[in-house]
Structures are given as C-alpha cells and as structure tokens.
Amino acid sequence: MIPFATDEGGFHGPTIGEFFPEAIFFAGTPFEINRIMLIRFLAVAALLLIFWIGTRRMKVIPTRMQSVVEMGLDFARVNIAEDILGKKDGKRFLPLITTIFFMVLFLNITGPIPFLNIAGSSVIGVPLVLALVAYSAFIYAGVKKNPANFFRNALFPPGVPPFLYIIVTPIEFISTFLIRPVTLTLRLLMNMIVGHLLLVLFFSATQFFFFTATGGFKLFGAGTLVFGFAFTLFEVLIALLQAYIFALLTAVYIQLALAEEH
C-alpha cells in the first residue's frame, strides 16, 4: 500500500485555505495585511523600481535596463493598443492598457517565484478591481463617442426586427454589461488559483516521496520533481499570457465601444 496518509509526516495536498492566510499586521481591522497583501506590495514596488531604474537616465544608446523597459512598453503599445485601436485611439488609451498589462504581469509572476509561491492576483480583489476598471473604460469610451445612442444601440442593435428585441435585448444586456466583467475576473483568478494548486501539489508530492515514502516509492519523487520544474516554467508563460489577454480584451472592449454602430 502506498503510505500516503500517516498520522505523522503524511502527504498533505494543497487546500483553498492557502489563499486566505492569517493576518500579519493590523489583525481584526479593515486595514488587515496578510501574506498575499505583502506580496502585492512587493510586486508593485518591484514594478515601480524597474521602471524608475530603466527611465531615470534615458540615453540615445540605451542601457540594458532601459532596453528591457522600452521593449515592454513597445510591446504594449504596438501589439495591443495600436494593433486593436489604431494609432489615434491607441495613443489615447495607452496609459490604461499599459498599466493593466504590467500590473497583471507583475502580480502574476510572483506565483512561480521561490519563497513567494503565490500570485498576488490569486484572490478575487485584484482581478475584480482590474475588471471593473476595464469595464468602466468600455462604458466611458462608448458614452464619450456617442452619448445619446451608446446604450440604446448596445441593447437594441440596429438592423434587428423590432419583434425580436424581447429576446435580443436581455441577451445583449447580460452578455455586454454583466458577463464581460465577470469573465475578465474569473479568467485571471482561476488560472492563478489552479496554477498555484498544481505547483504545490507537485512539490508537496516530491517532498513526500523523497522524505516520507518507503522503498521503491521514493523513485516517484524524481518524476514529480521534473513535473514541478516543468510546470514552473509553464506558469511563467501563463503569467505573461494572462497579462496579455487581460490587456488585449480591455482594448477589444474599448474598440467595440468606439465602433461606428455604437
């Protein structure tokens, strides 16, 4: 029998409780700070520090850090903002899209980093706030472009026979004004939760097989260790991909609000 459950030193898999750690500072107050909040502070501080170092002394021949920062900014500008919105509107919404991209990236990337081991975006607060910001930008862009007709055209699409509005209008309301912020939130949140749980599972299993299991079962530890390192690299890719998708969908929603039919 595989000795997975023993009274002492048994295998302990990941639980959802890891996303709700105990308070470290200001316990029992509205300003309570736990481990995940500290990781968020650290991620934001690292983001600000990197941009400060990369932009404090701009040169015609860029330094290594300046090149990294410029490459990241160019990626957000060219591959997201201008690619979706065009140069005019892309420039207009570039600060928002760039901020969302880098904030999501730095909060995600803490997940596979040793000794941090959990994404700052793996609890619903940050994904929800960012989704509401993106949703607000979508509403703002539509109302700014067509204040009189934005909501009417969104709920009563032109060209649809009037008798179908009883079906189309509720669907448009749910899909446009409810589902979009919800899916933005859940897509980021669930990817970060699942990634953390899998990493913890692989490395917990590795520790169990190497130090607790007996006999030939110790060999399984080599397999879980390899899978753990492979999935760590995969999580780095997921962190980047989710930041790109979140910023891209923000730009897409803004573009839909600016479309002529709205």
N, C-alpha and C positions, 0 to 999 in steps of 0.2 A: 504494500500500500504506500502511496506517495504521502510523506508526512507533511501535508500542507497545514494542518491545524493542530497545534500543540498548545498546551497551557502556557508554556514559556518559549519565546523565540519563534512562534509560529508565523506563518505568512499573513501579512496584513496588507490588503489591497487598498487602493485609493478610495476615498469617500467624498461625497459632495460637501462634507463639513470642512474640507480644506479651503473652500472658498469663503468661509466665514470664520476667520481666525479671531482669537481673543484680542481685546483692546490692549495696546501697549501704552498709550498716553490718553489722558482725559477720559478714562472709562466712565460710562454712565452719563455722559454729557452729549449734546448734539455735535460736538467737535471731536468725538472719539476717533482715534487714529490707530489702525491695526497694521499688520504686516503688509497687506495689499496696498493700503494708502501710502505707506512709506515707499513701496516700490514705484508707485505712481509719481511721487515727489522726485524720486531718484531718476526716473525716466525723463521727466520734464526738465530737470536740472541738467542731465546729460545732453538733451537736445539743445537747450539754450547755450551750454558751454561749447558744443561742437560748432554751432553757428557763429558764436562770438569769436572763437579762435579762427574759423575759416573766413570771416569777413572783416576782422578788425583792421587788417592791413592789406587791402586789396592791391594786387600788382598786375601789371600787363602780362608778365610771365608768372603764372600762378604758382603758389606753394602747393605742396601735396594736399594739405587740408583744404585749402581754397579750391583746388580742383575737385575734391570729393563733394564739397558743398555745392559748387556750381553744377556738377553733374546731376546731383539730386534735384536741384531747382530746375534745371533744364528738362529733366525727365517729367516733372510735374507740369511744367509749362507747355512743352511740345506734345508729349504723349497723352496728356489728359486734358488740360484746359483748352489749348488751341485745336487739338485734334477733334474735340467734341463741339466746342462752342465757336470755333473760328478765332481769328486774331483779335477782333474788336471786343466781343463779349468774353473771350478767354482772358484778355488782359483785365477786364472789369472784375471778374470773379476769381482771378488767380490767387489773391491772398487767402481767400477762404479755402479753395481747393488745396493749395499747398499746405496750409495749416492742418487741415484734416488728414492729408496724406502722411505727413511726418509725425503728427501726434499719434495716429493709429499705429504707424510703423514702430515707433519707439516704445509704445505701451505693449505692443505685441511681442517685441523681440526679447523682453525680459523673461518670457516663458522658458526658452531653452538655455538661458544663461545660468551656469552653475552658481549655487548659493542664493540665487533669486528664485528661479524654478517655478514662477507663476506669472502669467501675463497680467499686466495692470488693467487690461480690457476683459478679463475673465469674470468680472462681476458686473451686473447689469447697468450700474450707474453710468459709467463712461460710454458704453455703446449707445445707451438711451439718449444721453445728452447730445452726443455727436449726431445721432439720427434726427433729433429734434432741430438741431442747427441746420442740417442739410434740408430738412422739410421746410423750415422757415425760409431758407434761401429760395427754395422752389416756389413758395407762395409769394414771396417778395418779388421775384423776377416776373411771375405771371401778372400780378397786380400792377407792377410798375409798367410793364409793356402794354397791358390792356385793362385798365382799371374798371371799365364798365362791363366788359364781357368775359373776363377770365373765368369766373366761377360758373357763369351761365354756359359757356362753351365747354367747360370741363364736365359739367353734369348733363348737359343737353347737346351732345355732339351734332354739329351741322351735317345735314345730309341724311340723318336717320328719320324715318317716318314718325310723325308725332305719336301714333298709337303704340309705338314700341318703347316710348320713354318710360312707361310704367315698369318695364323690365330693365332697360338700359341704364336709367338714371341711378337706381340703387346699386347696380353693379359698378358703375363709374365712381360713385361716391366711395364705396368700400375699397375698390382697387386703387384709386388715386389718393384718397385722403386718409385712409386707415392702414391699408396693407403695406404701403411703401415705407413709412417709418418703422412699422413692426418688423418687416423683413430685413431692413437695414440693421436694426438692433440685433435680431436673433441670429442672422448670418454670422456676424462678427463674434457675438457672445458664444454661440455653440461651438464654433471652430476652436476658439481658445480653450473652452472647457474640455472638450474632447481631447485636444492635443495634450493638455496637462495630465489628464487622467491616464492616457496611454503611456506617456513618458514615466509617470510614477509607477504604473503597473510593470513596465519592462525593468526598471532599475530596482524596484522592490523585489521582483521575482529573481533578479540576478543576485541580490544580497541574500535572499533566502536559499537559493540553490547552492551558493558558494559556502555559506557560513552555517546553515542550519540543516539542510538536507543531508542524507547519508548515502554512502555507497555511490553507485553509478549515476544517481540523480544529480550529483554535482556537475556533471557534464552539460546538463541543460542550461546551466548558468552561462556558459560560453555563448549559446545561441541567443538567450535573452539580452546579453550584453551587446552583441552585434546588432540585434534589432533595436536596442535602445539608442546606440550611437547613430544608426541609420535614420531612425525616426527623429533624432535631434536635428540632423541636417534637414530633414523634411520639414520640421517645424519652423526652421529659419525661412525656408521657401514659403511656407504658408503665411508666416508673419508678413512678409513682403507682399505676397499675393493678396491677402485680405486688405492691406492698406491701399493697394492699387484699386481693388474692386470697390471699396468704400468711396474713395475719391472719384473714381470713374462714374459710379452710379449717381453720386451727387451732381456731377457735371451733366450726366444724361437727363436727370430730372429737371435741372435748370434749363437745358436745351429744349425739353418738351414744353416747359412753361413759356419759352420765348418763341415757340413755333407760331407761324402765321395764323393757323386755325384757332389759336387761343387769343 
